[in-house]
Amino acid sequence: MPPTSASNLTIANLLSPQAIRVPLAASDRRAALEELVDALASTGAVTDPELFKRSVWEREQQRSTGIGEGLAIPHGKCAGILKPAIAVGRPATPMEFGSIDHKPVRLIVLLASPPDRMAEHIQVLHRISRIFSSVATRERACMAPDAVTMYAELCQADSAV
């Protein structure tokens, strides 16, 4: 499959409301990651969820992806992923994630990428970081009552950066 053009690496093209969990059923980091992988699998973005769960958890064990300010951006690459895709989850209560600022996370943004698309993987990580660098965006996402509202908020925030 050919690389995705940069203009297709938008939240609207990477995320769907079906891959948003508000709230997450999980109450710990590993279960949250598995729930988000399953959300991506339900959209067809991940064809081997068990392989991707192992990939994401191995990456998480190397170093927590809790980047601070209540945000975690776990990510992984593995076979069975045709193009970059993201899932978003909001824990029912802030979740311990081993974050660099030692604070629990309020939002988890999982990125799945094919193993041979490193440039796109980095571009999407950068885009996610830019969008969520805004305190207002993080707050709107945390206050969204449902997946459709959160999706609309994130698409709007993406178009503004």
Secondary structure, DSSP 8 states (H G I E B T S, - for coil): -----GGG-SHHHH--GGGEEEEES--SHHHHHHHHHHHHHHTTSBS-HHHHHHHHHHHHHHS--EEETTEE--EEE-TTB-S-EEEEEEESS-B----TTS--BSEEEEEEE-TT-HHHHHHHHHHHHHHHT-HHHHHHHHH-SSHHHHHHHHHHHHHH-
